Amino acid sequence: MKITITKAANGLHLADEESTEALAKVKVGTALVCNVTQPRNYNFHKKYFALLDYAFDIWQPEEKTYKDQVIQKNKERFRKDIQIMAGYYEACVNIKNEVRLESKSISFGSMEQDEFEKLYQSVITVLIDKVLIGYDRKELDNVVNHLLTRFA
């Protein structure tokens, strides 16, 4: 389980809905051992995922089937593919000896703030070119900032 907390004058508070949901499953009185790390700019991290969520909701892939099942779009696959298209990947080889691209980890421990900001800029370019066609950078920034204020 991974949770995000913020420190306030009156103690620690859960920082997001995912953390609240995760802790709701833990019985009262249960001891938890936590490894605390201070993330890079957490608000910027939230902005990045708001951008991806918005683009994912708009993205409408063509309908495909595999073994008579309709294939559904997948948010995690979308995120990884966008990052790969933005140039944030590692090449590896699979058991069939084919080259595969895997998106780099964006965990707080794996990526510094400056690299994360470069990723964000590259992802915006990819999204405007491939998914959010017709948007410009300023318009997209306004949409994402509006989304963040709605859920703040």
N, C-alpha and C positions, 0 to 999 in steps of 0.2 A: 504494500500500500504506500502510495506517495501522496503527501498532503502539502499544501502551501499555507504558511501562516505569516501574519504580519505582527510586528510588535507595536503596541500602542501604550500610552501612558498607564492604562489600567490593566495591562497584561497582554497575552497573546490572543490573536483572533484568526479564525479561518479566513483565508484570502479569497476563496472562490467556491463556486457551487460543487465542483468535483470533490474538493476536500471535505466539504460538509457532508456530501453523500457517502464518501468513504468512511468517515468517522461515525456516521449514523449506524453503521453495521457492527460497530464495536460495542460490546457490553460495558455499561457504566462500571467503573472500578477496575477495568482491565489495565494492566501496566503495559505501556508501549515504550520501546527503545527507539530513539530517533537519532539520525545522523543529520545534523543541521548544516546546511550550506547557504551562503548568501548569494542569491542569484544575481546575474547581471541585471540590467534594468527590467524589472518585472512588468511594468506598464507597457514597455516596448514589446515584450514577449507576448502580452495579451493582445496588443495591436496586430502583431504578426498573425496570430491565430484567428483574430476577427477578420482580417483580410482573407485568409485561406477559407474560412467558413463561408464568407460572403461569395467568394468565387465558386466554391463547391456547390452552393445552392443554385447559382445561376447556370453552371455548366450542365449541359444536356447532351450526353454522349448518344451516338446512334445506338439503337437497340440491337443487341447481339444475343445469340444463344450458344450454349455449349452443352452437348449431350442432352439436348431437348429441354434445357433450363435457361430461362431468361437471366442474363447476367446483370447484376445490380452494380451501380456505381458504389465506390468505397472511399470514404473520406481519408483514411490513412494511406491508401495507394495513391490517391490524388495528391496528397501532400508530398509524398516521396517523389512522384513523377515530376511535380513542379520544381522541387529542389534539384533533381537531376537535370532538368532542362535549364535551370539557372546556373548549372556548372558546379554544384555542390554534391559531388559523388566520389565514390571509390570504385575502380574497376576490379573485378574478380572473375574467376573462372568457375563454372559449375561442373557437375559430374559428367555432363555431356561434352565437356571441353569447350563450352561456349562462353564468350565474354559476357558478363552481366554487370550492370551498373547498379550500385547500391547507394542510396542517399546517405550522406554523412549525418552523424548524430548532431542534433542541435541542443542537446542537454546542457544545462547550465555549466556542468563540469567539463564539457567537451568543446565549447565554443565561447570565445571571449566576446565582449560587447562590440568591438569594432568589426570583427568578422561577421557577427550576427547582423549588424547594420548593413554591411555589404550584401549579405544574403538577401535581406529584406528588399534592397534596391533592385537586385537581380530578379527576384521573384515578381516584383511589380512589373518589370519589363516583360517577363514571360506571360504573366496573366493578361496584360493589355494586348499583347500580340496574339495570344492563343484562346483566351476565354472571355475576357472582358473587352471585346473588340468594340470600339466606339467610345471607350472611356479615355480620358486623359489623366495624367498624374494628379493634377490638382483636384479634379472631380472625385477620383478614387480615394484620395486622402480625406476629403470631406465626408464621403460615405463611411469610411472606416472610423473616423473620429466621432461621427454621429452614432454609430453602433456602440462604440465604447461608452459614450455618455448615457445611452439608454439603459445600459446594464451596470452602470457604476453605482 
